[in-house]
Amino acid sequence: MLSNNIRLPPASEGGSGPWVGDHGVRILNPATFTEAIMMLWIRERAVQEYDLASMWAFFLQALCDYPGGSGVQKNVRPKFKDAWDRHNGRGEDPDENVWDALIEMRDRLACAGELGPLVDPTTWQPPAL
């Protein structure tokens, strides 16, 4: 998607709208951008880089599609859907800590070796709290 695409949501819907007066640059669609931020948060938490994880957490909260978040619905891929829905309060337990779903996803991805060279799946253990 380009930054001057007329399909971008207007500010009244939580977006910035298309930047038609500028040369278009390639941008991630909202769902892919959300997935990228989720992965960055998961990766930093797995290697205990809490300052970076805090920054990604701030982005995730701003991206949420519940009232008070961005308001733009994200249709993330199935791999991310359960964690994203639970993070947005759409899980079975309305009192669940919204970060628990991402922590579970982090553990699953780390054990499967999907967090890249920063995390060795053969020796990885969840960080101590």
N, C-alpha and C positions, 0 to 999 in steps of 0.2 A: 504494500500500500504506500502511496506517496502522501507527503504532508499537505498537498493541495487537493486531495481527493474530496469530492463533494459529499461522500458518504460518511465522513468524520462527524461525530456528534457535536452539535453546537454547545456553547458554554451553558445554555439553559438546561442541558441534559448532562452536565458534568464533563464535557469535553472542551476543546478549544475551537472546534470547527475547522474547516479547511483554511489553510493559509494561502489563499488564492493570489495574493499580491507578491508572493515570493516564488523562487524557483523550487520545484518539488524535490524533496529528498525522501529516500526510502525509509519507512518507519515500520516497526512491528505492529501488527494488529493488537487490539487490547487483550485478547486471550493469550497470544504468544508472549506479549510483554509481561503479563501476570505470571505465566508459567516460568519465565526467565527469572523474575524476582523471587518466586517461590524456591527455585533451585539455588539461587544465590544465598538466600537465608538458610536453607537446609545445609548447604556446603559449609558456610561459615560456622554454623552451630556444631557441625560434626567435627570440625577442627578447633573448636573453642575460640574462635575469633569473635568475641562478643561485641566489640565496638562496631565491626562491620555488620554483624548480624542485627544489631540495633538499628543501623541505618536502613537495612533491607526491611526490617519490621515496620519502620515508619512508612516506607513505600507501600508495603502490603496493606497496612491499615488505610492508607489513602486510596488504594485501588479497590477496596471492598465495594461490593455492589449493594449493600444494605443501606438504608437511609443514614446519611451522615458520611458515607464513603463517596466514591466517585459517582455512584448511581448508574454507571454503564455496566450492563449485564455482560459477563465474560463467559463464553462457551469454551471452557478449557477442555483439553483432551481427556479421555477416560482415565489415564494414569494419574491425573491431577484432580479429577472431579470430586471424589469423596473428600479429600483434604480441603479443597476450595469451598465446597458446600458447607462443611462443618466449620471452617474458619469464618464463614459468613452467617453462622447461627442457624443453618438449615439441616443440622444433624438430628438424630433421634432424641438426643438429650439436650434440651434447650439451656441447661445450666453448665454444659461442658465448657472447660477452658478452651478458648478458640485456638490456642497454640498446640494443644494436644494432637490434633489431626496432623499438623505439619511435623511434629516430633515423631509420630508413628511413621509418616512417610519417609522422614530422614533415616530412621532405623532400617526400614525396608530397603531403601536405595543403597545405603552403606553396606548392608549385608550382601546385596546383589552385585556390588562392585560398580555401581552406576554413578558414583560421585567423583570419578576421575582419579588422577594420581595422588591427590591430597589425602585420600582415605584408602588404606589397605584393608580390603574386606576380610582378609584372613586373620588380622589381629585387632580389628576395630571393636571397641566397646563404647556404649553410650557415655557421654560425659557425665561425671559426677555432679550432682546438684548441690 
